[in-house]
Amino acid sequence: MNRELRRLQEKEEKRAKDRRAQMMAQRRRKERVGFRQFVSEVRTELRRVAWPGRREVVTFTLVTLITAGFVTLFTLGLDISLKRGVLALLELR
């Protein structure tokens, strides 16, 4: 009886393992879609996007450029002042 129960248990484990493998294979297949469906879904999503107007784009672009310029000048100023400070400390020795 012990041998028979062990064989039954092994069969059940094998079936469970096969079921898990089948489920994983189905999940993998469901995750991927065809190229045409992908392009169709992308076009649908792009239609839903609230695109900014010309005035908003110009405003945001100017804000971005001004901010980038300020950060660049600030970094340049820090770099120059720290360079001079380090050189002054090294000359003291």
mmCIF file as gemmi writes it, N, C-alpha and C atoms, coordinates in Angstrom:
data_model
loop_
_atom_site.group_PDB
_atom_site.id
_atom_site.type_symbol
_atom_site.label_atom_id
_atom_site.label_alt_id
_atom_site.label_comp_id
_atom_site.label_asym_id
_atom_site.label_entity_id
_atom_site.label_seq_id
_atom_site.pdbx_PDB_ins_code
_atom_site.Cartn_x
_atom_site.Cartn_y
_atom_site.Cartn_z
_atom_site.occupancy
_atom_site.B_iso_or_equiv
_atom_site.pdbx_formal_charge
_atom_site.auth_seq_id
_atom_site.auth_asym_id
_atom_site.pdbx_PDB_model_num
ATOM 1 N N . MET Axp A 1 ? 0.817 -1.186 0 1 0 ? 1 A 1
ATOM 2 C CA . MET Axp A 1 ? 0 0 0 1 0 ? 1 A 1
ATOM 3 C C . MET Axp A 1 ? 0.868 1.26 0 1 0 ? 1 A 1
ATOM 4 N N . ASN Axp A 2 ? 1.96 1.254 0.678 1 0 ? 2 A 1
ATOM 5 C CA . ASN Axp A 2 ? 2.846 2.392 0.757 1 0 ? 2 A 1
ATOM 6 C C . ASN Axp A 2 ? 3.392 2.752 -0.626 1 0 ? 2 A 1
ATOM 7 N N . ARG Axp A 3 ? 3.807 1.763 -1.378 1 0 ? 3 A 1
ATOM 8 C CA . ARG Axp A 3 ? 4.333 1.97 -2.708 1 0 ? 3 A 1
ATOM 9 C C . ARG Axp A 3 ? 3.251 2.547 -3.629 1 0 ? 3 A 1
ATOM 10 N N . GLU Axp A 4 ? 2.058 2.06 -3.48 1 0 ? 4 A 1
ATOM 11 C CA . GLU Axp A 4 ? 0.937 2.524 -4.302 1 0 ? 4 A 1
ATOM 12 C C . GLU Axp A 4 ? 0.608 4 -3.999 1 0 ? 4 A 1
ATOM 13 N N . LEU Axp A 5 ? 0.61 4.368 -2.735 1 0 ? 5 A 1
ATOM 14 C CA . LEU Axp A 5 ? 0.352 5.748 -2.351 1 0 ? 5 A 1
ATOM 15 C C . LEU Axp A 5 ? 1.456 6.685 -2.862 1 0 ? 5 A 1
ATOM 16 N N . ARG Axp A 6 ? 2.677 6.207 -2.798 1 0 ? 6 A 1
ATOM 17 C CA . ARG Axp A 6 ? 3.789 7.009 -3.288 1 0 ? 6 A 1
ATOM 18 C C . ARG Axp A 6 ? 3.653 7.255 -4.795 1 0 ? 6 A 1
ATOM 19 N N . ARG Axp A 7 ? 3.27 6.233 -5.543 1 0 ? 7 A 1
ATOM 20 C CA . ARG Axp A 7 ? 3.078 6.379 -6.991 1 0 ? 7 A 1
ATOM 21 C C . ARG Axp A 7 ? 1.945 7.357 -7.295 1 0 ? 7 A 1
ATOM 22 N N . LEU Axp A 8 ? 0.861 7.263 -6.535 1 0 ? 8 A 1
ATOM 23 C CA . LEU Axp A 8 ? -0.25 8.198 -6.723 1 0 ? 8 A 1
ATOM 24 C C . LEU Axp A 8 ? 0.179 9.636 -6.432 1 0 ? 8 A 1
ATOM 25 N N . GLN Axp A 9 ? 0.94 9.793 -5.38 1 0 ? 9 A 1
ATOM 26 C CA . GLN Axp A 9 ? 1.42 11.124 -5.024 1 0 ? 9 A 1
ATOM 27 C C . GLN Axp A 9 ? 2.339 11.682 -6.118 1 0 ? 9 A 1
ATOM 28 N N . GLU Axp A 10 ? 3.219 10.843 -6.662 1 0 ? 10 A 1
ATOM 29 C CA . GLU Axp A 10 ? 4.104 11.281 -7.731 1 0 ? 10 A 1
ATOM 30 C C . GLU Axp A 10 ? 3.313 11.685 -8.973 1 0 ? 10 A 1
ATOM 31 N N . LYS Axp A 11 ? 2.269 10.909 -9.286 1 0 ? 11 A 1
ATOM 32 C CA . LYS Axp A 11 ? 1.432 11.249 -10.436 1 0 ? 11 A 1
ATOM 33 C C . LYS Axp A 11 ? 0.737 12.594 -10.221 1 0 ? 11 A 1
ATOM 34 N N . GLU Axp A 12 ? 0.225 12.824 -9.027 1 0 ? 12 A 1
ATOM 35 C CA . GLU Axp A 12 ? -0.453 14.082 -8.721 1 0 ? 12 A 1
ATOM 36 C C . GLU Axp A 12 ? 0.515 15.262 -8.803 1 0 ? 12 A 1
ATOM 37 N N . GLU Axp A 13 ? 1.718 15.074 -8.305 1 0 ? 13 A 1
ATOM 38 C CA . GLU Axp A 13 ? 2.727 16.138 -8.372 1 0 ? 13 A 1
ATOM 39 C C . GLU Axp A 13 ? 3.084 16.443 -9.816 1 0 ? 13 A 1
ATOM 40 N N . LYS Axp A 14 ? 3.203 15.378 -10.64 1 0 ? 14 A 1
ATOM 41 C CA . LYS Axp A 14 ? 3.521 15.58 -12.045 1 0 ? 14 A 1
ATOM 42 C C . LYS Axp A 14 ? 2.387 16.319 -12.751 1 0 ? 14 A 1
ATOM 43 N N . ARG Axp A 15 ? 1.143 15.944 -12.461 1 0 ? 15 A 1
ATOM 44 C CA . ARG Axp A 15 ? -0.009 16.626 -13.061 1 0 ? 15 A 1
ATOM 45 C C . ARG Axp A 15 ? -0.049 18.095 -12.644 1 0 ? 15 A 1
ATOM 46 N N . ALA Axp A 16 ? 0.197 18.356 -11.371 1 0 ? 16 A 1
ATOM 47 C CA . ALA Axp A 16 ? 0.191 19.737 -10.887 1 0 ? 16 A 1
ATOM 48 C C . ALA Axp A 16 ? 1.294 20.542 -11.573 1 0 ? 16 A 1
ATOM 49 N N . LYS Axp A 17 ? 2.466 19.931 -11.736 1 0 ? 17 A 1
ATOM 50 C CA . LYS Axp A 17 ? 3.576 20.604 -12.395 1 0 ? 17 A 1
ATOM 51 C C . LYS Axp A 17 ? 3.234 20.888 -13.858 1 0 ? 17 A 1
ATOM 52 N N . ASP Axp A 18 ? 2.608 19.912 -14.523 1 0 ? 18 A 1
ATOM 53 C CA . ASP Axp A 18 ? 2.208 20.112 -15.92 1 0 ? 18 A 1
ATOM 54 C C . ASP Axp A 18 ? 1.158 21.218 -16.032 1 0 ? 18 A 1
ATOM 55 N N . ARG Axp A 19 ? 0.22 21.258 -15.082 1 0 ? 19 A 1
ATOM 56 C CA . ARG Axp A 19 ? -0.809 22.305 -15.102 1 0 ? 19 A 1
ATOM 57 C C . ARG Axp A 19 ? -0.168 23.686 -14.933 1 0 ? 19 A 1
ATOM 58 N N . ARG Axp A 20 ? 0.781 23.779 -14.004 1 0 ? 20 A 1
ATOM 59 C CA . ARG Axp A 20 ? 1.471 25.06 -13.8 1 0 ? 20 A 1
ATOM 60 C C . ARG Axp A 20 ? 2.21 25.483 -15.06 1 0 ? 20 A 1
ATOM 61 N N . ALA Axp A 21 ? 2.859 24.538 -15.718 1 0 ? 21 A 1
ATOM 62 C CA . ALA Axp A 21 ? 3.594 24.846 -16.945 1 0 ? 21 A 1
ATOM 63 C C . ALA Axp A 21 ? 2.639 25.318 -18.042 1 0 ? 21 A 1
ATOM 64 N N . GLN Axp A 22 ? 1.479 24.665 -18.162 1 0 ? 22 A 1
ATOM 65 C CA . GLN Axp A 22 ? 0.495 25.073 -19.156 1 0 ? 22 A 1
ATOM 66 C C . GLN Axp A 22 ? -0.035 26.473 -18.86 1 0 ? 22 A 1
ATOM 67 N N . MET Axp A 23 ? -0.3 26.753 -17.589 1 0 ? 23 A 1
ATOM 68 C CA . MET Axp A 23 ? -0.806 28.073 -17.216 1 0 ? 23 A 1
ATOM 69 C C . MET Axp A 23 ? 0.229 29.162 -17.531 1 0 ? 23 A 1
ATOM 70 N N . MET Axp A 24 ? 1.489 28.876 -17.244 1 0 ? 24 A 1
ATOM 71 C CA . MET Axp A 24 ? 2.537 29.851 -17.531 1 0 ? 24 A 1
ATOM 72 C C . MET Axp A 24 ? 2.668 30.083 -19.037 1 0 ? 24 A 1
ATOM 73 N N . ALA Axp A 25 ? 2.551 29.013 -19.824 1 0 ? 25 A 1
ATOM 74 C CA . ALA Axp A 25 ? 2.634 29.151 -21.275 1 0 ? 25 A 1
ATOM 75 C C . ALA Axp A 25 ? 1.466 29.982 -21.798 1 0 ? 25 A 1
ATOM 76 N N . GLN Axp A 26 ? 0.282 29.783 -21.259 1 0 ? 26 A 1
ATOM 77 C CA . GLN Axp A 26 ? -0.879 30.564 -21.675 1 0 ? 26 A 1
ATOM 78 C C . GLN Axp A 26 ? -0.694 32.032 -21.309 1 0 ? 26 A 1
ATOM 79 N N . ARG Axp A 27 ? -0.156 32.297 -20.133 1 0 ? 27 A 1
ATOM 80 C CA . ARG Axp A 27 ? 0.082 33.684 -19.724 1 0 ? 27 A 1
ATOM 81 C C . ARG Axp A 27 ? 1.063 34.357 -20.672 1 0 ? 27 A 1
ATOM 82 N N . ARG Axp A 28 ? 2.115 33.642 -21.039 1 0 ? 28 A 1
ATOM 83 C CA . ARG Axp A 28 ? 3.104 34.218 -21.948 1 0 ? 28 A 1
ATOM 84 C C . ARG Axp A 28 ? 2.47 34.535 -23.295 1 0 ? 28 A 1
ATOM 85 N N . ARG Axp A 29 ? 1.622 33.643 -23.775 1 0 ? 29 A 1
ATOM 86 C CA . ARG Axp A 29 ? 0.969 33.868 -25.058 1 0 ? 29 A 1
ATOM 87 C C . ARG Axp A 29 ? 0.03 35.061 -24.981 1 0 ? 29 A 1
ATOM 88 N N . LYS Axp A 30 ? -0.657 35.24 -23.872 1 0 ? 30 A 1
ATOM 89 C CA . LYS Axp A 30 ? -1.607 36.324 -23.734 1 0 ? 30 A 1
ATOM 90 C C . LYS Axp A 30 ? -0.919 37.676 -23.619 1 0 ? 30 A 1
ATOM 91 N N . GLU Axp A 31 ? 0.295 37.72 -23.097 1 0 ? 31 A 1
ATOM 92 C CA . GLU Axp A 31 ? 1.003 38.975 -22.917 1 0 ? 31 A 1
ATOM 93 C C . GLU Axp A 31 ? 1.399 39.602 -24.242 1 0 ? 31 A 1
ATOM 94 N N . ARG Axp A 32 ? 1.682 38.805 -25.227 1 0 ? 32 A 1
ATOM 95 C CA . ARG Axp A 32 ? 2.127 39.324 -26.51 1 0 ? 32 A 1
ATOM 96 C C . ARG Axp A 32 ? 0.941 39.471 -27.458 1 0 ? 32 A 1
ATOM 97 N N . VAL Axp A 33 ? 0.977 40.56 -28.215 1 0 ? 33 A 1
ATOM 98 C CA . VAL Axp A 33 ? -0.046 40.777 -29.235 1 0 ? 33 A 1
ATOM 99 C C . VAL Axp A 33 ? 0.651 40.949 -30.565 1 0 ? 33 A 1
ATOM 100 N N . GLY Axp A 34 ? -0.114 40.852 -31.63 1 0 ? 34 A 1
ATOM 101 C CA . GLY Axp A 34 ? 0.454 41.005 -32.955 1 0 ? 34 A 1
ATOM 102 C C . GLY Axp A 34 ? 0.829 42.45 -33.246 1 0 ? 34 A 1
ATOM 103 N N . PHE Axp A 35 ? 1.63 42.629 -34.286 1 0 ? 35 A 1
ATOM 104 C CA . PHE Axp A 35 ? 2.109 43.969 -34.639 1 0 ? 35 A 1
ATOM 105 C C . PHE Axp A 35 ? 0.959 44.888 -35.021 1 0 ? 35 A 1
ATOM 106 N N . ARG Axp A 36 ? 0.019 44.373 -35.81 1 0 ? 36 A 1
ATOM 107 C CA . ARG Axp A 36 ? -1.117 45.201 -36.232 1 0 ? 36 A 1
ATOM 108 C C . ARG Axp A 36 ? -1.952 45.644 -35.039 1 0 ? 36 A 1
ATOM 109 N N . GLN Axp A 37 ? -2.188 44.727 -34.111 1 0 ? 37 A 1
ATOM 110 C CA . GLN Axp A 37 ? -2.972 45.088 -32.928 1 0 ? 37 A 1
ATOM 111 C C . GLN Axp A 37 ? -2.222 46.122 -32.087 1 0 ? 37 A 1
ATOM 112 N N . PHE Axp A 38 ? -0.924 45.974 -31.968 1 0 ? 38 A 1
ATOM 113 C CA . PHE Axp A 38 ? -0.108 46.937 -31.226 1 0 ? 38 A 1
ATOM 114 C C . PHE Axp A 38 ? -0.228 48.328 -31.835 1 0 ? 38 A 1
ATOM 115 N N . VAL Axp A 39 ? -0.063 48.427 -33.152 1 0 ? 39 A 1
ATOM 116 C CA . VAL Axp A 39 ? -0.143 49.722 -33.834 1 0 ? 39 A 1
ATOM 117 C C . VAL Axp A 39 ? -1.538 50.315 -33.678 1 0 ? 39 A 1
ATOM 118 N N . SER Axp A 40 ? -2.541 49.475 -33.774 1 0 ? 40 A 1
ATOM 119 C CA . SER Axp A 40 ? -3.922 49.941 -33.612 1 0 ? 40 A 1
ATOM 120 C C . SER Axp A 40 ? -4.15 50.503 -32.215 1 0 ? 40 A 1
ATOM 121 N N . GLU Axp A 41 ? -3.642 49.825 -31.197 1 0 ? 41 A 1
ATOM 122 C CA . GLU Axp A 41 ? -3.803 50.298 -29.824 1 0 ? 41 A 1
ATOM 123 C C . GLU Axp A 41 ? -3.023 51.595 -29.587 1 0 ? 41 A 1
ATOM 124 N N . VAL Axp A 42 ? -1.858 51.716 -30.197 1 0 ? 42 A 1
ATOM 125 C CA . VAL Axp A 42 ? -1.069 52.944 -30.064 1 0 ? 42 A 1
ATOM 126 C C . VAL Axp A 42 ? -1.822 54.113 -30.685 1 0 ? 42 A 1
ATOM 127 N N . ARG Axp A 43 ? -2.389 53.915 -31.859 1 0 ? 43 A 1
ATOM 128 C CA . ARG Axp A 43 ? -3.143 54.985 -32.517 1 0 ? 43 A 1
ATOM 129 C C . ARG Axp A 43 ? -4.356 55.389 -31.687 1 0 ? 43 A 1
ATOM 130 N N . THR Axp A 44 ? -5.022 54.407 -31.089 1 0 ? 44 A 1
ATOM 131 C CA . THR Axp A 44 ? -6.181 54.707 -30.245 1 0 ? 44 A 1
ATOM 132 C C . THR Axp A 44 ? -5.764 55.537 -29.041 1 0 ? 44 A 1
ATOM 133 N N . GLU Axp A 45 ? -4.663 55.172 -28.403 1 0 ? 45 A 1
ATOM 134 C CA . GLU Axp A 45 ? -4.194 55.923 -27.243 1 0 ? 45 A 1
ATOM 135 C C . GLU Axp A 45 ? -3.766 57.341 -27.631 1 0 ? 45 A 1
ATOM 136 N N . LEU Axp A 46 ? -3.128 57.49 -28.798 1 0 ? 46 A 1
ATOM 137 C CA . LEU Axp A 46 ? -2.688 58.811 -29.23 1 0 ? 46 A 1
ATOM 138 C C . LEU Axp A 46 ? -3.869 59.73 -29.52 1 0 ? 46 A 1
ATOM 139 N N . ARG Axp A 47 ? -4.995 59.165 -29.936 1 0 ? 47 A 1
ATOM 140 C CA . ARG Axp A 47 ? -6.192 59.984 -30.145 1 0 ? 47 A 1
ATOM 141 C C . ARG Axp A 47 ? -6.738 60.508 -28.825 1 0 ? 47 A 1
ATOM 142 N N . ARG Axp A 48 ? -6.522 59.785 -27.754 1 0 ? 48 A 1
ATOM 143 C CA . ARG Axp A 48 ? -7.032 60.176 -26.439 1 0 ? 48 A 1
ATOM 144 C C . ARG Axp A 48 ? -6.173 61.234 -25.746 1 0 ? 48 A 1
ATOM 145 N N . VAL Axp A 49 ? -4.967 61.437 -26.239 1 0 ? 49 A 1
ATOM 146 C CA . VAL Axp A 49 ? -4.042 62.363 -25.592 1 0 ? 49 A 1
ATOM 147 C C . VAL Axp A 49 ? -4.553 63.789 -25.734 1 0 ? 49 A 1
ATOM 148 N N . ALA Axp A 50 ? -4.461 64.551 -24.653 1 0 ? 50 A 1
ATOM 149 C CA . ALA Axp A 50 ? -4.816 65.969 -24.692 1 0 ? 50 A 1
ATOM 150 C C . ALA Axp A 50 ? -3.565 66.742 -25.104 1 0 ? 50 A 1
ATOM 151 N N . TRP Axp A 51 ? -3.452 67.043 -26.385 1 0 ? 51 A 1
ATOM 152 C CA . TRP Axp A 51 ? -2.267 67.705 -26.904 1 0 ? 51 A 1
ATOM 153 C C . TRP Axp A 51 ? -2.29 69.175 -26.525 1 0 ? 51 A 1
ATOM 154 N N . PRO Axp A 52 ? -1.136 69.75 -26.137 1 0 ? 52 A 1
ATOM 155 C CA . PRO Axp A 52 ? -1.095 71.174 -25.79 1 0 ? 52 A 1
ATOM 156 C C . PRO Axp A 52 ? -1.199 72.036 -27.05 1 0 ? 52 A 1
ATOM 157 N N . GLY Axp A 53 ? -1.685 73.255 -26.852 1 0 ? 53 A 1
ATOM 158 C CA . GLY Axp A 53 ? -1.771 74.193 -27.962 1 0 ? 53 A 1
ATOM 159 C C . GLY Axp A 53 ? -0.422 74.816 -28.267 1 0 ? 53 A 1
ATOM 160 N N . ARG Axp A 54 ? -0.376 75.568 -29.344 1 0 ? 54 A 1
ATOM 161 C CA . ARG Axp A 54 ? 0.88 76.187 -29.765 1 0 ? 54 A 1
ATOM 162 C C . ARG Axp A 54 ? 1.407 77.146 -28.694 1 0 ? 54 A 1
ATOM 163 N N . ARG Axp A 55 ? 0.515 77.92 -28.103 1 0 ? 55 A 1
ATOM 164 C CA . ARG Axp A 55 ? 0.923 78.892 -27.096 1 0 ? 55 A 1
ATOM 165 C C . ARG Axp A 55 ? 1.53 78.199 -25.87 1 0 ? 55 A 1
ATOM 166 N N . GLU Axp A 56 ? 0.912 77.096 -25.447 1 0 ? 56 A 1
ATOM 167 C CA . GLU Axp A 56 ? 1.447 76.341 -24.302 1 0 ? 56 A 1
ATOM 168 C C . GLU Axp A 56 ? 2.822 75.772 -24.613 1 0 ? 56 A 1
ATOM 169 N N . VAL Axp A 57 ? 3.003 75.258 -25.814 1 0 ? 57 A 1
ATOM 170 C CA . VAL Axp A 57 ? 4.296 74.683 -26.191 1 0 ? 57 A 1
ATOM 171 C C . VAL Axp A 57 ? 5.381 75.759 -26.163 1 0 ? 57 A 1
ATOM 172 N N . VAL Axp A 58 ? 5.07 76.936 -26.712 1 0 ? 58 A 1
ATOM 173 C CA . VAL Axp A 58 ? 6.049 78.028 -26.728 1 0 ? 58 A 1
ATOM 174 C C . VAL Axp A 58 ? 6.384 78.448 -25.298 1 0 ? 58 A 1
ATOM 175 N N . THR Axp A 59 ? 5.354 78.58 -24.448 1 0 ? 59 A 1
ATOM 176 C CA . THR Axp A 59 ? 5.574 78.986 -23.06 1 0 ? 59 A 1
ATOM 177 C C . THR Axp A 59 ? 6.437 77.969 -22.319 1 0 ? 59 A 1
ATOM 178 N N . PHE Axp A 60 ? 6.095 76.701 -22.434 1 0 ? 60 A 1
ATOM 179 C CA . PHE Axp A 60 ? 6.858 75.66 -21.739 1 0 ? 60 A 1
ATOM 180 C C . PHE Axp A 60 ? 8.294 75.588 -22.253 1 0 ? 60 A 1
ATOM 181 N N . THR Axp A 61 ? 8.471 75.781 -23.559 1 0 ? 61 A 1
ATOM 182 C CA . THR Axp A 61 ? 9.818 75.754 -24.13 1 0 ? 61 A 1
ATOM 183 C C . THR Axp A 61 ? 10.659 76.902 -23.578 1 0 ? 61 A 1
ATOM 184 N N . LEU Axp A 62 ? 10.085 78.091 -23.525 1 0 ? 62 A 1
ATOM 185 C CA . LEU Axp A 62 ? 10.824 79.241 -22.986 1 0 ? 62 A 1
ATOM 186 C C . LEU Axp A 62 ? 11.17 79.039 -21.51 1 0 ? 62 A 1
ATOM 187 N N . VAL Axp A 63 ? 10.224 78.535 -20.739 1 0 ? 63 A 1
ATOM 188 C CA . VAL Axp A 63 ? 10.496 78.279 -19.313 1 0 ? 63 A 1
ATOM 189 C C . VAL Axp A 63 ? 11.624 77.266 -19.166 1 0 ? 63 A 1
ATOM 190 N N . THR Axp A 64 ? 11.602 76.249 -19.984 1 0 ? 64 A 1
ATOM 191 C CA . THR Axp A 64 ? 12.648 75.216 -19.918 1 0 ? 64 A 1
ATOM 192 C C . THR Axp A 64 ? 14.006 75.797 -20.287 1 0 ? 64 A 1
ATOM 193 N N . LEU Axp A 65 ? 14.067 76.576 -21.354 1 0 ? 65 A 1
ATOM 194 C CA . LEU Axp A 65 ? 15.343 77.156 -21.774 1 0 ? 65 A 1
ATOM 195 C C . LEU Axp A 65 ? 15.881 78.138 -20.745 1 0 ? 65 A 1
ATOM 196 N N . ILE Axp A 66 ? 15.013 78.977 -20.172 1 0 ? 66 A 1
ATOM 197 C CA . ILE Axp A 66 ? 15.455 79.93 -19.156 1 0 ? 66 A 1
ATOM 198 C C . ILE Axp A 66 ? 15.961 79.195 -17.915 1 0 ? 66 A 1
ATOM 199 N N . THR Axp A 67 ? 15.235 78.166 -17.497 1 0 ? 67 A 1
ATOM 200 C CA . THR Axp A 67 ? 15.657 77.388 -16.323 1 0 ? 67 A 1
ATOM 201 C C . THR Axp A 67 ? 16.993 76.695 -16.579 1 0 ? 67 A 1
ATOM 202 N N . ALA Axp A 68 ? 17.14 76.093 -17.764 1 0 ? 68 A 1
ATOM 203 C CA . ALA Axp A 68 ? 18.402 75.423 -18.098 1 0 ? 68 A 1
ATOM 204 C C . ALA Axp A 68 ? 19.557 76.423 -18.13 1 0 ? 68 A 1
ATOM 205 N N . GLY Axp A 69 ? 19.315 77.615 -18.668 1 0 ? 69 A 1
ATOM 206 C CA . GLY Axp A 69 ? 20.356 78.645 -18.694 1 0 ? 69 A 1
ATOM 207 C C . GLY Axp A 69 ? 20.749 79.079 -17.292 1 0 ? 69 A 1
ATOM 208 N N . PHE Axp A 70 ? 19.751 79.273 -16.417 1 0 ? 70 A 1
ATOM 209 C CA . PHE Axp A 70 ? 20.038 79.664 -15.041 1 0 ? 70 A 1
ATOM 210 C C . PHE Axp A 70 ? 20.859 78.602 -14.317 1 0 ? 70 A 1
ATOM 211 N N . VAL Axp A 71 ? 20.462 77.348 -14.469 1 0 ? 71 A 1
ATOM 212 C CA . VAL Axp A 71 ? 21.193 76.256 -13.805 1 0 ? 71 A 1
ATOM 213 C C . VAL Axp A 71 ? 22.617 76.168 -14.356 1 0 ? 71 A 1
ATOM 214 N N . THR Axp A 72 ? 22.78 76.374 -15.649 1 0 ? 72 A 1
ATOM 215 C CA . THR Axp A 72 ? 24.108 76.338 -16.253 1 0 ? 72 A 1
ATOM 216 C C . THR Axp A 72 ? 24.991 77.452 -15.696 1 0 ? 72 A 1
ATOM 217 N N . LEU Axp A 73 ? 24.455 78.678 -15.634 1 0 ? 73 A 1
ATOM 218 C CA . LEU Axp A 73 ? 25.23 79.802 -15.096 1 0 ? 73 A 1
ATOM 219 C C . LEU Axp A 73 ? 25.556 79.61 -13.62 1 0 ? 73 A 1
ATOM 220 N N . PHE Axp A 74 ? 24.595 79.078 -12.866 1 0 ? 74 A 1
ATOM 221 C CA . PHE Axp A 74 ? 24.821 78.812 -11.445 1 0 ? 74 A 1
ATOM 222 C C . PHE Axp A 74 ? 25.943 77.792 -11.26 1 0 ? 74 A 1
ATOM 223 N N . THR Axp A 75 ? 25.908 76.727 -12.062 1 0 ? 75 A 1
ATOM 224 C CA . THR Axp A 75 ? 26.942 75.686 -11.987 1 0 ? 75 A 1
ATOM 225 C C . THR Axp A 75 ? 28.302 76.243 -12.401 1 0 ? 75 A 1
ATOM 226 N N . LEU Axp A 76 ? 28.317 77.087 -13.427 1 0 ? 76 A 1
ATOM 227 C CA . LEU Axp A 76 ? 29.557 77.718 -13.867 1 0 ? 76 A 1
ATOM 228 C C . LEU Axp A 76 ? 30.132 78.591 -12.753 1 0 ? 76 A 1
ATOM 229 N N . GLY Axp A 77 ? 29.277 79.38 -12.118 1 0 ? 77 A 1
ATOM 230 C CA . GLY Axp A 77 ? 29.734 80.233 -11.019 1 0 ? 77 A 1
ATOM 231 C C . GLY Axp A 77 ? 30.295 79.427 -9.864 1 0 ? 77 A 1
ATOM 232 N N . LEU Axp A 78 ? 29.596 78.344 -9.499 1 0 ? 78 A 1
ATOM 233 C CA . LEU Axp A 78 ? 30.097 77.473 -8.432 1 0 ? 78 A 1
ATOM 234 C C . LEU Axp A 78 ? 31.441 76.863 -8.804 1 0 ? 78 A 1
ATOM 235 N N . ASP Axp A 79 ? 31.551 76.405 -10.043 1 0 ? 79 A 1
ATOM 236 C CA . ASP Axp A 79 ? 32.785 75.769 -10.494 1 0 ? 79 A 1
ATOM 237 C C . ASP Axp A 79 ? 33.961 76.742 -10.418 1 0 ? 79 A 1
ATOM 238 N N . ILE Axp A 80 ? 33.754 77.947 -10.914 1 0 ? 80 A 1
ATOM 239 C CA . ILE Axp A 80 ? 34.838 78.941 -10.916 1 0 ? 80 A 1
ATOM 240 C C . ILE Axp A 80 ? 35.23 79.323 -9.486 1 0 ? 80 A 1
ATOM 241 N N . SER Axp A 81 ? 34.209 79.571 -8.643 1 0 ? 81 A 1
ATOM 242 C CA . SER Axp A 81 ? 34.533 79.98 -7.27 1 0 ? 81 A 1
ATOM 243 C C . SER Axp A 81 ? 35.201 78.854 -6.484 1 0 ? 81 A 1
ATOM 244 N N . LEU Axp A 82 ? 34.75 77.642 -6.644 1 0 ? 82 A 1
ATOM 245 C CA . LEU Axp A 82 ? 35.387 76.525 -5.939 1 0 ? 82 A 1
ATOM 246 C C . LEU Axp A 82 ? 36.797 76.277 -6.454 1 0 ? 82 A 1
ATOM 247 N N . LYS Axp A 83 ? 37.004 76.451 -7.77 1 0 ? 83 A 1
ATOM 248 C CA . LYS Axp A 83 ? 38.344 76.281 -8.33 1 0 ? 83 A 1
ATOM 249 C C . LYS Axp A 83 ? 39.312 77.303 -7.729 1 0 ? 83 A 1
ATOM 250 N N . ARG Axp A 84 ? 38.852 78.549 -7.68 1 0 ? 84 A 1
ATOM 251 C CA . ARG Axp A 84 ? 39.71 79.596 -7.103 1 0 ? 84 A 1
ATOM 252 C C . ARG Axp A 84 ? 39.971 79.34 -5.621 1 0 ? 84 A 1
ATOM 253 N N . GLY Axp A 85 ? 38.948 78.879 -4.908 1 0 ? 85 A 1
ATOM 254 C CA . GLY Axp A 85 ? 39.114 78.588 -3.479 1 0 ? 85 A 1
ATOM 255 C C . GLY Axp A 85 ? 40.096 77.458 -3.25 1 0 ? 85 A 1
ATOM 256 N N . VAL Axp A 86 ? 40.017 76.404 -4.014 1 0 ? 86 A 1
ATOM 257 C CA . VAL Axp A 86 ? 40.943 75.274 -3.855 1 0 ? 86 A 1
ATOM 258 C C . VAL Axp A 86 ? 42.351 75.698 -4.227 1 0 ? 86 A 1
ATOM 259 N N . LEU Axp A 87 ? 42.51 76.447 -5.313 1 0 ? 87 A 1
ATOM 260 C CA . LEU Axp A 87 ? 43.843 76.924 -5.698 1 0 ? 87 A 1
ATOM 261 C C . LEU Axp A 87 ? 44.43 77.849 -4.637 1 0 ? 87 A 1
ATOM 262 N N . ALA Axp A 88 ? 43.589 78.686 -4.046 1 0 ? 88 A 1
ATOM 263 C CA . ALA Axp A 88 ? 44.08 79.588 -2.973 1 0 ? 88 A 1
ATOM 264 C C . ALA Axp A 88 ? 44.531 78.774 -1.763 1 0 ? 88 A 1
ATOM 265 N N . LEU Axp A 89 ? 43.807 77.721 -1.419 1 0 ? 89 A 1
ATOM 266 C CA . LEU Axp A 89 ? 44.206 76.871 -0.297 1 0 ? 89 A 1
ATOM 267 C C . LEU Axp A 89 ? 45.509 76.137 -0.58 1 0 ? 89 A 1
ATOM 268 N N . LEU Axp A 90 ? 45.692 75.719 -1.816 1 0 ? 90 A 1
ATOM 269 C CA . LEU Axp A 90 ? 46.913 74.996 -2.171 1 0 ? 90 A 1
ATOM 270 C C . LEU Axp A 90 ? 48.122 75.931 -2.189 1 0 ? 90 A 1
ATOM 271 N N . GLU Axp A 91 ? 47.936 77.202 -2.494 1 0 ? 91 A 1
ATOM 272 C CA . GLU Axp A 91 ? 49.053 78.147 -2.532 1 0 ? 91 A 1
ATOM 273 C C . GLU Axp A 91 ? 49.502 78.531 -1.133 1 0 ? 91 A 1
ATOM 274 N N . LEU Axp A 92 ? 48.656 78.38 -0.138 1 0 ? 92 A 1
ATOM 275 C CA . LEU Axp A 92 ? 49.019 78.715 1.228 1 0 ? 92 A 1
ATOM 276 C C . LEU Axp A 92 ? 50.08 77.78 1.788 1 0 ? 92 A 1
ATOM 277 N N . ARG Axp A 93 ? 50.153 76.609 1.302 1 0 ? 93 A 1
ATOM 278 C CA . ARG Axp A 93 ? 51.114 75.637 1.824 1 0 ? 93 A 1
ATOM 279 C C . ARG Axp A 93 ? 52.465 75.962 1.43 1 0 ? 93 A 1
